[in-house]
């Protein structure tokens, strides 16, 4: 049994690191100094909160067909696509 666990753990490969611009963004974020002042002025926080509340239930801009759950519900399945 122990041998099986050892062989199974040896077969698992760690996830490949991101490549290209994604990797450079992650590296820049890791090297950046931590944010000290993370408080928004109350007016700005209220404006963000209000825009968020107004956006609930509206399609995302630039999503084309509406995206999100609507995309998955209207999707047609073929023999290659897994069915939910």
HTML snippet that shows the backbone in 3Dmol.js (N, CA, C, O; Angstrom):
<script src="https://3Dmol.org/build/3Dmol-min.js"></script>
<div id="view" style="width:600px;height:400px;position:relative"></div>
<script>
const pdb = `
ATOM      1  N   UNK A   1       0.823  -1.189   0.000  1.00  0.00           N
ATOM      2  CA  UNK A   1       0.000   0.000   0.000  1.00  0.00           C
ATOM      3  C   UNK A   1       0.870   1.258   0.000  1.00  0.00           C
ATOM      4  O   UNK A   1       0.599   2.206  -0.737  1.00  0.00           O
ATOM      5  N   UNK A   2       1.907   1.262   0.822  1.00  0.00           N
ATOM      6  CA  UNK A   2       2.806   2.409   0.879  1.00  0.00           C
ATOM      7  C   UNK A   2       3.492   2.628  -0.461  1.00  0.00           C
ATOM      8  O   UNK A   2       3.699   3.768  -0.879  1.00  0.00           O
ATOM      9  N   UNK A   3       3.839   1.550  -1.125  1.00  0.00           N
ATOM     10  CA  UNK A   3       4.484   1.659  -2.430  1.00  0.00           C
ATOM     11  C   UNK A   3       3.547   2.320  -3.434  1.00  0.00           C
ATOM     12  O   UNK A   3       3.975   3.138  -4.249  1.00  0.00           O
ATOM     13  N   UNK A   4       2.284   1.967  -3.371  1.00  0.00           N
ATOM     14  CA  UNK A   4       1.299   2.555  -4.271  1.00  0.00           C
ATOM     15  C   UNK A   4       1.199   4.062  -4.048  1.00  0.00           C
ATOM     16  O   UNK A   4       1.114   4.822  -5.013  1.00  0.00           O
ATOM     17  N   UNK A   5       1.207   4.501  -2.798  1.00  0.00           N
ATOM     18  CA  UNK A   5       1.133   5.916  -2.484  1.00  0.00           C
ATOM     19  C   UNK A   5       2.371   6.639  -2.997  1.00  0.00           C
ATOM     20  O   UNK A   5       2.268   7.744  -3.530  1.00  0.00           O
ATOM     21  N   UNK A   6       3.534   6.025  -2.841  1.00  0.00           N
ATOM     22  CA  UNK A   6       4.779   6.637  -3.305  1.00  0.00           C
ATOM     23  C   UNK A   6       4.766   6.786  -4.822  1.00  0.00           C
ATOM     24  O   UNK A   6       5.134   7.836  -5.351  1.00  0.00           O
ATOM     25  N   UNK A   7       4.343   5.736  -5.519  1.00  0.00           N
ATOM     26  CA  UNK A   7       4.280   5.810  -6.982  1.00  0.00           C
ATOM     27  C   UNK A   7       3.240   6.835  -7.439  1.00  0.00           C
ATOM     28  O   UNK A   7       3.469   7.557  -8.409  1.00  0.00           O
ATOM     29  N   UNK A   8       2.119   6.901  -6.760  1.00  0.00           N
ATOM     30  CA  UNK A   8       1.069   7.853  -7.144  1.00  0.00           C
ATOM     31  C   UNK A   8       1.541   9.287  -6.923  1.00  0.00           C
ATOM     32  O   UNK A   8       1.286  10.156  -7.757  1.00  0.00           O
ATOM     33  N   UNK A   9       2.226   9.543  -5.812  1.00  0.00           N
ATOM     34  CA  UNK A   9       2.688  10.904  -5.560  1.00  0.00           C
ATOM     35  C   UNK A   9       3.816  11.296  -6.505  1.00  0.00           C
ATOM     36  O   UNK A   9       3.958  12.474  -6.831  1.00  0.00           O
ATOM     37  N   UNK A  10       4.615  10.342  -6.947  1.00  0.00           N
ATOM     38  CA  UNK A  10       5.697  10.643  -7.883  1.00  0.00           C
ATOM     39  C   UNK A  10       5.142  10.974  -9.266  1.00  0.00           C
ATOM     40  O   UNK A  10       5.762  11.720 -10.024  1.00  0.00           O
ATOM     41  N   UNK A  11       3.985  10.427  -9.594  1.00  0.00           N
ATOM     42  CA  UNK A  11       3.400  10.649 -10.912  1.00  0.00           C
ATOM     43  C   UNK A  11       2.722  12.016 -11.025  1.00  0.00           C
ATOM     44  O   UNK A  11       2.495  12.498 -12.135  1.00  0.00           O
ATOM     45  N   UNK A  12       2.401  12.640  -9.908  1.00  0.00           N
ATOM     46  CA  UNK A  12       1.724  13.927  -9.931  1.00  0.00           C
ATOM     47  C   UNK A  12       2.750  15.025 -10.209  1.00  0.00           C
ATOM     48  O   UNK A  12       3.721  15.175  -9.468  1.00  0.00           O
ATOM     49  N   UNK A  13       2.535  15.778 -11.261  1.00  0.00           N
ATOM     50  CA  UNK A  13       3.429  16.872 -11.645  1.00  0.00           C
ATOM     51  C   UNK A  13       2.883  18.178 -11.084  1.00  0.00           C
ATOM     52  O   UNK A  13       1.673  18.403 -11.116  1.00  0.00           O
ATOM     53  N   UNK A  14       3.752  19.038 -10.575  1.00  0.00           N
ATOM     54  CA  UNK A  14       3.248  20.352 -10.145  1.00  0.00           C
ATOM     55  C   UNK A  14       2.776  21.145 -11.357  1.00  0.00           C
ATOM     56  O   UNK A  14       3.233  20.927 -12.478  1.00  0.00           O
ATOM     57  N   UNK A  15       1.855  22.067 -11.111  1.00  0.00           N
ATOM     58  CA  UNK A  15       1.314  22.885 -12.200  1.00  0.00           C
ATOM     59  C   UNK A  15       2.429  23.708 -12.834  1.00  0.00           C
ATOM     60  O   UNK A  15       3.305  24.227 -12.143  1.00  0.00           O
ATOM     61  N   UNK A  16       2.383  23.819 -14.141  1.00  0.00           N
ATOM     62  CA  UNK A  16       3.393  24.596 -14.867  1.00  0.00           C
ATOM     63  C   UNK A  16       3.230  26.074 -14.520  1.00  0.00           C
ATOM     64  O   UNK A  16       2.104  26.557 -14.398  1.00  0.00           O
ATOM     65  N   UNK A  17       4.328  26.790 -14.363  1.00  0.00           N
ATOM     66  CA  UNK A  17       4.215  28.215 -14.066  1.00  0.00           C
ATOM     67  C   UNK A  17       3.632  28.957 -15.263  1.00  0.00           C
ATOM     68  O   UNK A  17       3.815  28.540 -16.407  1.00  0.00           O
ATOM     69  N   UNK A  18       2.930  30.055 -15.000  1.00  0.00           N
ATOM     70  CA  UNK A  18       2.385  30.825 -16.116  1.00  0.00           C
ATOM     71  C   UNK A  18       3.497  31.350 -17.009  1.00  0.00           C
ATOM     72  O   UNK A  18       4.604  31.626 -16.547  1.00  0.00           O
ATOM     73  N   UNK A  19       3.191  31.483 -18.288  1.00  0.00           N
ATOM     74  CA  UNK A  19       4.212  31.944 -19.230  1.00  0.00           C
ATOM     75  C   UNK A  19       3.832  33.307 -19.789  1.00  0.00           C
ATOM     76  O   UNK A  19       2.679  33.731 -19.709  1.00  0.00           O
ATOM     77  N   UNK A  20       4.805  33.971 -20.345  1.00  0.00           N
ATOM     78  CA  UNK A  20       4.554  35.232 -21.036  1.00  0.00           C
ATOM     79  C   UNK A  20       4.206  36.366 -20.102  1.00  0.00           C
ATOM     80  O   UNK A  20       4.779  36.510 -19.023  1.00  0.00           O
ATOM     81  N   UNK A  21       3.253  37.170 -20.540  1.00  0.00           N
ATOM     82  CA  UNK A  21       2.915  38.377 -19.784  1.00  0.00           C
ATOM     83  C   UNK A  21       2.280  38.044 -18.441  1.00  0.00           C
ATOM     84  O   UNK A  21       2.449  38.792 -17.478  1.00  0.00           O
ATOM     85  N   UNK A  22       1.558  36.940 -18.361  1.00  0.00           N
ATOM     86  CA  UNK A  22       0.942  36.571 -17.083  1.00  0.00           C
ATOM     87  C   UNK A  22       2.013  36.335 -16.029  1.00  0.00           C
ATOM     88  O   UNK A  22       1.863  36.749 -14.880  1.00  0.00           O
ATOM     89  N   UNK A  23       3.084  35.676 -16.419  1.00  0.00           N
ATOM     90  CA  UNK A  23       4.159  35.411 -15.464  1.00  0.00           C
ATOM     91  C   UNK A  23       4.828  36.717 -15.025  1.00  0.00           C
ATOM     92  O   UNK A  23       5.129  36.898 -13.845  1.00  0.00           O
ATOM     93  N   UNK A  24       5.057  37.617 -15.971  1.00  0.00           N
ATOM     94  CA  UNK A  24       5.710  38.877 -15.606  1.00  0.00           C
ATOM     95  C   UNK A  24       4.817  39.706 -14.678  1.00  0.00           C
ATOM     96  O   UNK A  24       5.329  40.400 -13.799  1.00  0.00           O
ATOM     97  N   UNK A  25       3.501  39.649 -14.856  1.00  0.00           N
ATOM     98  CA  UNK A  25       2.589  40.368 -13.972  1.00  0.00           C
ATOM     99  C   UNK A  25       2.656  39.779 -12.566  1.00  0.00           C
ATOM    100  O   UNK A  25       2.736  40.519 -11.585  1.00  0.00           O
ATOM    101  N   UNK A  26       2.623  38.460 -12.467  1.00  0.00           N
ATOM    102  CA  UNK A  26       2.685  37.809 -11.160  1.00  0.00           C
ATOM    103  C   UNK A  26       4.001  38.133 -10.466  1.00  0.00           C
ATOM    104  O   UNK A  26       4.017  38.424  -9.270  1.00  0.00           O
ATOM    105  N   UNK A  27       5.102  38.086 -11.205  1.00  0.00           N
ATOM    106  CA  UNK A  27       6.404  38.396 -10.603  1.00  0.00           C
ATOM    107  C   UNK A  27       6.458  39.850 -10.119  1.00  0.00           C
ATOM    108  O   UNK A  27       7.007  40.131  -9.054  1.00  0.00           O
ATOM    109  N   UNK A  28       5.892  40.765 -10.900  1.00  0.00           N
ATOM    110  CA  UNK A  28       5.876  42.173 -10.491  1.00  0.00           C
ATOM    111  C   UNK A  28       5.032  42.363  -9.234  1.00  0.00           C
ATOM    112  O   UNK A  28       5.394  43.146  -8.356  1.00  0.00           O
ATOM    113  N   UNK A  29       3.914  41.655  -9.142  1.00  0.00           N
ATOM    114  CA  UNK A  29       3.069  41.764  -7.955  1.00  0.00           C
ATOM    115  C   UNK A  29       3.786  41.216  -6.723  1.00  0.00           C
ATOM    116  O   UNK A  29       3.675  41.782  -5.636  1.00  0.00           O
ATOM    117  N   UNK A  30       4.513  40.126  -6.891  1.00  0.00           N
ATOM    118  CA  UNK A  30       5.231  39.536  -5.764  1.00  0.00           C
ATOM    119  C   UNK A  30       6.383  40.423  -5.295  1.00  0.00           C
ATOM    120  O   UNK A  30       6.720  40.428  -4.111  1.00  0.00           O
ATOM    121  N   UNK A  31       6.985  41.168  -6.214  1.00  0.00           N
ATOM    122  CA  UNK A  31       8.118  42.017  -5.872  1.00  0.00           C
ATOM    123  C   UNK A  31       7.688  43.401  -5.367  1.00  0.00           C
ATOM    124  O   UNK A  31       8.481  44.112  -4.751  1.00  0.00           O
ATOM    125  N   UNK A  32       6.457  43.773  -5.625  1.00  0.00           N
ATOM    126  CA  UNK A  32       5.991  45.103  -5.231  1.00  0.00           C
ATOM    127  C   UNK A  32       5.863  45.196  -3.713  1.00  0.00           C
ATOM    128  O   UNK A  32       5.591  44.212  -3.025  1.00  0.00           O
ATOM    129  N   UNK A  33       6.069  46.400  -3.224  1.00  0.00           N
ATOM    130  CA  UNK A  33       5.917  46.646  -1.788  1.00  0.00           C
ATOM    131  C   UNK A  33       4.445  46.511  -1.412  1.00  0.00           C
ATOM    132  O   UNK A  33       3.568  46.863  -2.200  1.00  0.00           O
ATOM    133  N   UNK A  34       4.172  46.006  -0.222  1.00  0.00           N
ATOM    134  CA  UNK A  34       2.772  45.901   0.208  1.00  0.00           C
ATOM    135  C   UNK A  34       2.120  47.275   0.314  1.00  0.00           C
ATOM    136  O   UNK A  34       2.779  48.267   0.626  1.00  0.00           O
ATOM    137  N   UNK A  35       0.825  47.316   0.051  1.00  0.00           N
ATOM    138  CA  UNK A  35       0.094  48.579   0.151  1.00  0.00           C
ATOM    139  C   UNK A  35      -0.058  48.960   1.615  1.00  0.00           C
ATOM    140  O   UNK A  35      -0.416  48.136   2.456  1.00  0.00           O
ATOM    141  N   UNK A  36       0.217  50.202   1.896  1.00  0.00           N
ATOM    142  CA  UNK A  36       0.117  50.682   3.272  1.00  0.00           C
ATOM    143  C   UNK A  36      -1.248  51.332   3.498  1.00  0.00           C
ATOM    144  O   UNK A  36      -1.933  51.024   4.473  1.00  0.00           O
ATOM    145  N   UNK A  37      -1.634  52.224   2.602  1.00  0.00           N
ATOM    146  CA  UNK A  37      -2.899  52.932   2.757  1.00  0.00           C
ATOM    147  C   UNK A  37      -3.921  52.292   1.830  1.00  0.00           C
ATOM    148  O   UNK A  37      -3.991  52.635   0.650  1.00  0.00           O
ATOM    149  N   UNK A  38      -4.709  51.369   2.351  1.00  0.00           N
ATOM    150  CA  UNK A  38      -5.689  50.693   1.516  1.00  0.00           C
ATOM    151  C   UNK A  38      -7.112  51.198   1.772  1.00  0.00           C
ATOM    152  O   UNK A  38      -8.084  50.563   1.365  1.00  0.00           O
ATOM    153  N   UNK A  39      -7.225  52.327   2.439  1.00  0.00           N
ATOM    154  CA  UNK A  39      -8.534  52.899   2.723  1.00  0.00           C
ATOM    155  C   UNK A  39      -8.937  53.882   1.622  1.00  0.00           C
ATOM    156  O   UNK A  39      -8.153  54.744   1.225  1.00  0.00           O
ATOM    157  N   UNK A  40     -10.160  53.738   1.142  1.00  0.00           N
ATOM    158  CA  UNK A  40     -10.699  54.682   0.168  1.00  0.00           C
ATOM    159  C   UNK A  40     -11.379  55.818   0.916  1.00  0.00           C
ATOM    160  O   UNK A  40     -11.881  55.628   2.024  1.00  0.00           O
ATOM    161  N   UNK A  41     -11.394  56.991   0.314  1.00  0.00           N
ATOM    162  CA  UNK A  41     -12.206  58.055   0.913  1.00  0.00           C
ATOM    163  C   UNK A  41     -13.670  57.595   0.926  1.00  0.00           C
ATOM    164  O   UNK A  41     -14.089  56.885   0.013  1.00  0.00           O
ATOM    165  N   UNK A  42     -14.444  57.977   1.925  1.00  0.00           N
ATOM    166  CA  UNK A  42     -15.836  57.508   2.018  1.00  0.00           C
ATOM    167  C   UNK A  42     -16.658  57.805   0.765  1.00  0.00           C
ATOM    168  O   UNK A  42     -17.504  56.998   0.380  1.00  0.00           O
ATOM    169  N   UNK A  43     -16.424  58.949   0.125  1.00  0.00           N
ATOM    170  CA  UNK A  43     -17.194  59.286  -1.081  1.00  0.00           C
ATOM    171  C   UNK A  43     -16.900  58.310  -2.209  1.00  0.00           C
ATOM    172  O   UNK A  43     -17.808  57.878  -2.918  1.00  0.00           O
ATOM    173  N   UNK A  44     -15.620  57.962  -2.372  1.00  0.00           N
ATOM    174  CA  UNK A  44     -15.245  57.033  -3.438  1.00  0.00           C
ATOM    175  C   UNK A  44     -15.784  55.636  -3.150  1.00  0.00           C
ATOM    176  O   UNK A  44     -16.267  54.963  -4.061  1.00  0.00           O
ATOM    177  N   UNK A  45     -15.709  55.194  -1.906  1.00  0.00           N
ATOM    178  CA  UNK A  45     -16.248  53.884  -1.534  1.00  0.00           C
ATOM    179  C   UNK A  45     -17.750  53.830  -1.780  1.00  0.00           C
ATOM    180  O   UNK A  45     -18.258  52.822  -2.270  1.00  0.00           O
ATOM    181  N   UNK A  46     -18.467  54.903  -1.445  1.00  0.00           N
ATOM    182  CA  UNK A  46     -19.912  54.951  -1.679  1.00  0.00           C
ATOM    183  C   UNK A  46     -20.240  54.907  -3.169  1.00  0.00           C
ATOM    184  O   UNK A  46     -21.197  54.249  -3.578  1.00  0.00           O
ATOM    185  N   UNK A  47     -19.440  55.613  -3.987  1.00  0.00           N
ATOM    186  CA  UNK A  47     -19.674  55.616  -5.437  1.00  0.00           C
ATOM    187  C   UNK A  47     -19.456  54.218  -6.016  1.00  0.00           C
ATOM    188  O   UNK A  47     -20.232  53.770  -6.860  1.00  0.00           O
ATOM    189  N   UNK A  48     -18.412  53.534  -5.573  1.00  0.00           N
ATOM    190  CA  UNK A  48     -18.146  52.172  -6.055  1.00  0.00           C
ATOM    191  C   UNK A  48     -19.267  51.237  -5.632  1.00  0.00           C
ATOM    192  O   UNK A  48     -19.749  50.434  -6.430  1.00  0.00           O
ATOM    193  N   UNK A  49     -19.677  51.342  -4.379  1.00  0.00           N
ATOM    194  CA  UNK A  49     -20.763  50.498  -3.871  1.00  0.00           C
ATOM    195  C   UNK A  49     -22.046  50.734  -4.658  1.00  0.00           C
ATOM    196  O   UNK A  49     -22.745  49.780  -4.999  1.00  0.00           O
ATOM    197  N   UNK A  50     -22.362  51.991  -4.949  1.00  0.00           N
ATOM    198  CA  UNK A  50     -23.580  52.317  -5.686  1.00  0.00           C
ATOM    199  C   UNK A  50     -23.529  51.762  -7.112  1.00  0.00           C
ATOM    200  O   UNK A  50     -24.512  51.198  -7.591  1.00  0.00           O
ATOM    201  N   UNK A  51     -22.383  51.920  -7.792  1.00  0.00           N
ATOM    202  CA  UNK A  51     -22.253  51.372  -9.157  1.00  0.00           C
ATOM    203  C   UNK A  51     -22.389  49.855  -9.135  1.00  0.00           C
ATOM    204  O   UNK A  51     -22.993  49.271 -10.035  1.00  0.00           O
ATOM    205  N   UNK A  52     -21.832  49.216  -8.112  1.00  0.00           N
ATOM    206  CA  UNK A  52     -21.936  47.759  -7.996  1.00  0.00           C
ATOM    207  C   UNK A  52     -23.397  47.343  -7.826  1.00  0.00           C
ATOM    208  O   UNK A  52     -23.872  46.442  -8.518  1.00  0.00           O
ATOM    209  N   UNK A  53     -24.104  47.994  -6.913  1.00  0.00           N
ATOM    210  CA  UNK A  53     -25.503  47.643  -6.674  1.00  0.00           C
ATOM    211  C   UNK A  53     -26.359  47.863  -7.914  1.00  0.00           C
ATOM    212  O   UNK A  53     -27.271  47.083  -8.186  1.00  0.00           O
ATOM    213  N   UNK A  54     -26.069  48.926  -8.670  1.00  0.00           N
ATOM    214  CA  UNK A  54     -26.827  49.196  -9.891  1.00  0.00           C
ATOM    215  C   UNK A  54     -26.517  48.192 -10.996  1.00  0.00           C
ATOM    216  O   UNK A  54     -27.338  47.978 -11.888  1.00  0.00           O
ATOM    217  N   UNK A  55     -25.327  47.568 -10.942  1.00  0.00           N
ATOM    218  CA  UNK A  55     -24.934  46.651 -12.005  1.00  0.00           C
ATOM    219  C   UNK A  55     -25.454  45.223 -11.808  1.00  0.00           C
ATOM    220  O   UNK A  55     -25.392  44.405 -12.725  1.00  0.00           O
ATOM    221  N   UNK A  56     -25.964  44.931 -10.617  1.00  0.00           N
ATOM    222  CA  UNK A  56     -26.436  43.568 -10.350  1.00  0.00           C
ATOM    223  C   UNK A  56     -27.574  43.234 -11.295  1.00  0.00           C
ATOM    224  O   UNK A  56     -28.546  43.981 -11.406  1.00  0.00           O
ATOM    225  N   UNK A  57     -27.443  42.098 -11.976  1.00  0.00           N
ATOM    226  CA  UNK A  57     -28.472  41.628 -12.892  1.00  0.00           C
ATOM    227  C   UNK A  57     -28.331  42.126 -14.313  1.00  0.00           C
ATOM    228  O   UNK A  57     -29.081  41.704 -15.193  1.00  0.00           O
ATOM    229  N   UNK A  58     -27.379  43.021 -14.552  1.00  0.00           N
ATOM    230  CA  UNK A  58     -27.170  43.531 -15.904  1.00  0.00           C
ATOM    231  C   UNK A  58     -26.048  42.749 -16.564  1.00  0.00           C
ATOM    232  O   UNK A  58     -25.108  42.345 -15.880  1.00  0.00           O
ATOM    233  N   UNK A  59     -26.113  42.520 -17.886  1.00  0.00           N
ATOM    234  CA  UNK A  59     -25.024  41.825 -18.569  1.00  0.00           C
ATOM    235  C   UNK A  59     -23.734  42.642 -18.527  1.00  0.00           C
ATOM    236  O   UNK A  59     -23.762  43.871 -18.480  1.00  0.00           O
ATOM    237  N   UNK A  60     -22.630  41.951 -18.546  1.00  0.00           N
ATOM    238  CA  UNK A  60     -21.329  42.602 -18.522  1.00  0.00           C
ATOM    239  C   UNK A  60     -21.068  43.245 -19.873  1.00  0.00           C
ATOM    240  O   UNK A  60     -21.349  42.647 -20.912  1.00  0.00           O
ATOM    241  N   UNK A  61     -20.530  44.466 -19.865  1.00  0.00           N
ATOM    242  CA  UNK A  61     -20.240  45.147 -21.120  1.00  0.00           C
ATOM    243  C   UNK A  61     -19.196  44.374 -21.905  1.00  0.00           C
ATOM    244  O   UNK A  61     -18.224  43.880 -21.334  1.00  0.00           O
ATOM    245  N   UNK A  62     -19.395  44.268 -23.214  1.00  0.00           N
ATOM    246  CA  UNK A  62     -18.421  43.613 -24.074  1.00  0.00           C
ATOM    247  C   UNK A  62     -18.454  42.101 -24.014  1.00  0.00           C
ATOM    248  O   UNK A  62     -17.547  41.445 -24.528  1.00  0.00           O
ATOM    249  N   UNK A  63     -19.482  41.532 -23.396  1.00  0.00           N
ATOM    250  CA  UNK A  63     -19.526  40.078 -23.294  1.00  0.00           C
ATOM    251  C   UNK A  63     -20.194  39.433 -24.494  1.00  0.00           C
ATOM    252  O   UNK A  63     -20.283  38.208 -24.566  1.00  0.00           O
ATOM    253  N   UNK A  64     -20.662  40.232 -25.432  1.00  0.00           N
ATOM    254  CA  UNK A  64     -21.254  39.672 -26.638  1.00  0.00           C
ATOM    255  C   UNK A  64     -22.645  39.136 -26.385  1.00  0.00           C
ATOM    256  O   UNK A  64     -23.616  39.892 -26.399  1.00  0.00           O
ATOM    257  N   UNK A  65     -22.754  37.843 -26.154  1.00  0.00           N
ATOM    258  CA  UNK A  65     -24.054  37.205 -26.022  1.00  0.00           C
ATOM    259  C   UNK A  65     -24.616  37.289 -24.612  1.00  0.00           C
ATOM    260  O   UNK A  65     -25.629  36.652 -24.323  1.00  0.00           O
ATOM    261  N   UNK A  66     -23.998  38.044 -23.738  1.00  0.00           N
ATOM    262  CA  UNK A  66     -24.480  38.105 -22.374  1.00  0.00           C
ATOM    263  C   UNK A  66     -23.586  37.320 -21.449  1.00  0.00           C
ATOM    264  O   UNK A  66     -23.448  37.661 -20.274  1.00  0.00           O
ATOM    265  N   UNK A  67     -22.968  36.255 -21.972  1.00  0.00           N
ATOM    266  CA  UNK A  67     -21.991  35.489 -21.213  1.00  0.00           C
ATOM    267  C   UNK A  67     -22.552  34.904 -19.943  1.00  0.00           C
ATOM    268  O   UNK A  67     -23.767  34.795 -19.778  1.00  0.00           O
ATOM    269  N   UNK A  68     -21.677  34.533 -19.059  1.00  0.00           N
ATOM    270  CA  UNK A  68     -22.050  34.003 -17.758  1.00  0.00           C
ATOM    271  C   UNK A  68     -22.886  32.744 -17.853  1.00  0.00           C
ATOM    272  O   UNK A  68     -22.677  31.913 -18.736  1.00  0.00           O
ATOM    273  N   UNK A  69     -23.824  32.609 -16.952  1.00  0.00           N
ATOM    274  CA  UNK A  69     -24.673  31.417 -16.876  1.00  0.00           C
ATOM    275  C   UNK A  69     -25.525  31.266 -18.129  1.00  0.00           C
ATOM    276  O   UNK A  69     -25.801  30.150 -18.570  1.00  0.00           O
ATOM    277  N   UNK A  70     -25.936  32.386 -18.695  1.00  0.00           N
ATOM    278  CA  UNK A  70     -26.753  32.339 -19.900  1.00  0.00           C
ATOM    279  C   UNK A  70     -26.038  31.586 -21.022  1.00  0.00           C
ATOM    280  O   UNK A  70     -26.660  30.820 -21.757  1.00  0.00           O
ATOM    281  N   UNK A  71     -24.743  31.806 -21.147  1.00  0.00           N
ATOM    282  CA  UNK A  71     -23.953  31.108 -22.161  1.00  0.00           C
ATOM    283  C   UNK A  71     -24.031  29.606 -21.952  1.00  0.00           C
ATOM    284  O   UNK A  71     -24.237  28.859 -22.909  1.00  0.00           O
ATOM    285  N   UNK A  72     -23.871  29.153 -20.719  1.00  0.00           N
ATOM    286  CA  UNK A  72     -23.853  27.716 -20.447  1.00  0.00           C
ATOM    287  C   UNK A  72     -25.224  27.090 -20.586  1.00  0.00           C
ATOM    288  O   UNK A  72     -25.336  25.930 -20.983  1.00  0.00           O
ATOM    289  N   UNK A  73     -26.269  27.836 -20.267  1.00  0.00           N
ATOM    290  CA  UNK A  73     -27.609  27.283 -20.375  1.00  0.00           C
ATOM    291  C   UNK A  73     -28.045  27.137 -21.826  1.00  0.00           C
ATOM    292  O   UNK A  73     -28.784  26.210 -22.160  1.00  0.00           O
ATOM    293  N   UNK A  74     -27.595  28.045 -22.695  1.00  0.00           N
ATOM    294  CA  UNK A  74     -27.991  28.012 -24.104  1.00  0.00           C
ATOM    295  C   UNK A  74     -27.034  27.204 -24.967  1.00  0.00           C
ATOM    296  O   UNK A  74     -27.278  27.026 -26.161  1.00  0.00           O
ATOM    297  N   UNK A  75     -25.969  26.721 -24.389  1.00  0.00           N
ATOM    298  CA  UNK A  75     -24.941  26.007 -25.149  1.00  0.00           C
ATOM    299  C   UNK A  75     -25.480  24.694 -25.702  1.00  0.00           C
ATOM    300  O   UNK A  75     -26.190  23.958 -25.017  1.00  0.00           O
ATOM    301  N   UNK A  76     -25.137  24.420 -26.933  1.00  0.00           N
ATOM    302  CA  UNK A  76     -25.525  23.151 -27.557  1.00  0.00           C
ATOM    303  C   UNK A  76     -24.378  22.169 -27.383  1.00  0.00           C
ATOM    304  O   UNK A  76     -23.210  22.517 -27.558  1.00  0.00           O
ATOM    305  N   UNK A  77     -24.722  20.964 -27.043  1.00  0.00           N
ATOM    306  CA  UNK A  77     -23.704  19.955 -26.791  1.00  0.00           C
ATOM    307  C   UNK A  77     -23.529  19.069 -28.019  1.00  0.00           C
ATOM    308  O   UNK A  77     -24.491  18.732 -28.708  1.00  0.00           O
ATOM    309  N   UNK A  78     -22.277  18.702 -28.273  1.00  0.00           N
ATOM    310  CA  UNK A  78     -21.997  17.742 -29.322  1.00  0.00           C
ATOM    311  C   UNK A  78     -21.328  16.537 -28.668  1.00  0.00           C
ATOM    312  O   UNK A  78     -21.235  16.464 -27.442  1.00  0.00           O
ATOM    313  N   UNK A  79     -20.872  15.609 -29.472  1.00  0.00           N
ATOM    314  CA  UNK A  79     -20.302  14.379 -28.925  1.00  0.00           C
ATOM    315  C   UNK A  79     -18.976  14.619 -28.224  1.00  0.00           C
ATOM    316  O   UNK A  79     -18.551  13.793 -27.416  1.00  0.00           O
ATOM    317  N   UNK A  80     -18.308  15.740 -28.519  1.00  0.00           N
ATOM    318  CA  UNK A  80     -16.997  16.018 -27.924  1.00  0.00           C
ATOM    319  C   UNK A  80     -17.145  16.728 -26.581  1.00  0.00           C
ATOM    320  O   UNK A  80     -16.350  16.509 -25.667  1.00  0.00           O
ATOM    321  N   UNK A  81     -18.161  17.576 -26.464  1.00  0.00           N
ATOM    322  CA  UNK A  81     -18.345  18.355 -25.241  1.00  0.00           C
ATOM    323  C   UNK A  81     -18.908  17.483 -24.127  1.00  0.00           C
ATOM    324  O   UNK A  81     -19.844  16.715 -24.346  1.00  0.00           O
ATOM    325  N   UNK A  82     -18.338  17.603 -22.932  1.00  0.00           N
ATOM    326  CA  UNK A  82     -18.915  16.858 -21.800  1.00  0.00           C
ATOM    327  C   UNK A  82     -20.265  17.438 -21.416  1.00  0.00           C
ATOM    328  O   UNK A  82     -20.460  18.652 -21.478  1.00  0.00           O
ATOM    329  N   UNK A  83     -21.161  16.617 -21.034  1.00  0.00           N
ATOM    330  CA  UNK A  83     -22.466  17.066 -20.577  1.00  0.00           C
ATOM    331  C   UNK A  83     -22.434  17.278 -19.071  1.00  0.00           C
ATOM    332  O   UNK A  83     -21.767  16.534 -18.352  1.00  0.00           O
ATOM    333  N   UNK A  84     -23.154  18.293 -18.591  1.00  0.00           N
ATOM    334  CA  UNK A  84     -23.147  18.555 -17.135  1.00  0.00           C
ATOM    335  C   UNK A  84     -23.847  17.452 -16.370  1.00  0.00           C
ATOM    336  O   UNK A  84     -23.934  17.510 -15.144  1.00  0.00           O
TER     337      UNK A  84
END
`;
const viewer = $3Dmol.createViewer("view");
viewer.addModel(pdb, "pdb");
viewer.setStyle({}, {cartoon: {color: "spectrum"}});
viewer.zoomTo();
viewer.render();
</script>
